[in-house]
């Protein structure tokens, strides 16, 4: 049985990572985060972005 995992990290970049297993998805997102941080550092940008979670009622 194949397992598809999807991970995200909004505090660093707006993106997601996938993998056939949880371990592969984790490796993929770690690599994506590192590459994003390298680019942001080279461009003199902040390493993280502000992130907030809110709850909003849904009316049917």
C-alpha positions as CSV (number, residue, x, y, z in Angstrom):
1,X,0.0,0.0,0.0
2,X,1.4,3.4,-1.0
3,X,1.0,6.3,1.4
4,X,0.9,9.9,0.2
5,X,1.9,12.5,2.7
6,X,1.6,16.3,2.4
7,X,3.4,18.7,4.7
8,X,3.5,22.5,4.8
9,X,5.5,25.2,6.5
10,X,3.8,28.6,6.1
11,X,6.1,30.4,8.6
12,X,9.1,30.0,6.1
13,X,7.5,29.8,2.7
14,X,4.2,29.3,1.0
15,X,4.5,25.8,-0.2
16,X,4.0,22.2,0.4
17,X,5.9,19.0,0.0
18,X,4.8,15.5,-0.8
19,X,6.2,12.0,-0.5
20,X,5.3,8.4,-0.9
21,X,6.0,8.0,2.8
22,X,6.0,10.3,5.8
23,X,9.8,10.1,5.9
24,X,10.1,11.1,2.3
25,X,7.7,14.0,2.7
26,X,9.7,15.2,5.7
27,X,13.0,15.0,3.8
28,X,11.5,16.9,0.9
29,X,10.1,19.7,3.0
30,X,13.4,20.0,4.9
31,X,15.2,20.4,1.6
32,X,12.7,23.0,0.4
33,X,12.9,25.0,3.6
34,X,16.7,25.0,3.5
35,X,16.8,26.2,-0.1
36,X,14.2,28.9,0.7
37,X,16.3,30.1,3.7
38,X,19.4,30.1,1.6
39,X,17.8,32.3,-1.0
40,X,16.2,34.7,1.6
41,X,19.6,35.0,3.4
42,X,21.4,35.7,0.1
43,X,18.8,38.4,-0.8
44,X,19.0,40.0,2.7
45,X,15.3,39.1,3.4
46,X,13.9,38.1,6.8
47,X,14.2,34.3,7.3
48,X,10.6,33.9,8.4
49,X,7.2,35.5,7.5
50,X,4.5,36.5,9.9
51,X,1.8,33.8,10.2
52,X,-1.6,33.9,12.0
53,X,-4.4,31.4,12.3
54,X,-7.9,32.6,12.8
55,X,-11.2,30.8,13.3
56,X,-14.2,32.1,11.4
57,X,-17.8,30.8,11.7
58,X,-19.3,29.3,8.6
59,X,-23.0,30.0,8.1
60,X,-25.0,27.5,6.0
